[in-house]
Each structure stands twice: as C-alpha cells, then as structure tokens.
Amino acid sequence: MSTTGRYYVRDRQSGRLFCVEPINRRDQKLDDLNWTNGGIDTVRGGAVREEDSIITAKNGFRAITYLPPGTSPDGYIEMLVKGSPSATQG
C-alpha cells in the first residue's frame, strides 16, 4: 500500500485487477487533538483527494464504484469476483 492508501488487488482465478483508492479531503483533521504548534492542519497520507484520483473513465477504468464509509473494499471485490447480484446493484 502506498502513502496515499492506494492499492491493487488481482483475482487469481480470473486475472481481473482492481484498484482501490480511499477518497478523503486533505483538509480534514485527523482527530480532535490540538497541538501547541496550532493544531493538525492536514491529513498525512492514507487517502487521496477526489480530484487527484487516478480512477477515472479517462484512464480506462470501468464500473467505478464509491463505497459507503465502513464498507470493506476487499469484501466488495470478493462479492464482485463471486458474481453476487447485490454487488452490482445501486
């Protein structure tokens, strides 16, 4: 995994490659702690801003999906690979 949180998953049976990017605004605070230097101003890695995402139709990605907070990307990919009908809805 990179400092942005981006990683790739390849299904061994089908050879399909999935790219996962956590999307987050960089100006969100990490937590409620305020440091003596004025506080935490930016998130330090772990996510990319939506406008910096490589996952775009222009870059050849198809079936781009945004998952709700708390949803496991790996679990979602597993459902896609198994062909679960619920994975393709909504």
N, C-alpha and C positions, 0 to 999 in steps of 0.2 A: 504494500500500500504506500502511496506517495504522501507527502506532507499535505496535499490537498484532500486526501481521503479517497481519491480516485483509485479504482482497482478493476481488474478484468477477471471474468470467470469463463472458463471454457468447459462446455459439456463434453465429457469424454466419449459418449456414445455417438452423438450427432455431429460433434465438432463445432457447434454453434458457439460464438464468442459474444459475451455480454459485457458491456462497460457500465460501471456503477460510479456515480458521482453524487456525493452529498451536496445539496444546494443550500446555501445559507448566506445571509447578508453579512459582510465582513465587519459591519459596524455594530453588531450585536455584542453585548457584554458576555464574558464567559460566566460570570456569577455576580452576586451582589457585593462582593468584597471591594472596598476602595483602598487602594494603596497610597502610601504617603507621597508618591510622585504624581498624584492626580487621578489615579484610577486606571482601569484597563480600558483602553480605547478601541481595540480591535481584537477580533478572534484570531488566534495564532494557529493557522493551518486547520486541517480536519475537514474543510469544506471549500467549495468554490462559489463565487457569485454566479447567478444565473447567466449574466451577460458574458462571463468568461468560460462557460461550459463548452466542452468540445462535442457534446452530444447534441447535434443538430441535424436536420434533414440535409442541409447543405454539405455536411461532412459525411453523408451517406448512411446515417443512422435511420432505421425504420422502427415503427411501433414504439416511439419514445413514450415512456410512462413515468409519471410523477406519483410516488407513493406517499400516503399519509404518514405523518410523524408516528414513530413507533412501529412501523412495518419493516420487517426484515427484508432487505434486498435479496439476500441469499435464499430465503424461504420463497419469495416471489419467483425468482429464477427457477427454483426447483419445481414450482407449480407449472410454470411455462413449459419446462422440459417434459414433464409428465403429461402435458396436454390437458390440464384441468380446465374445464369450461369456465369456472369462476375467475381464472387468471386472465381471461381475455375480455371480461366484461368491465364496463364502466369507467 
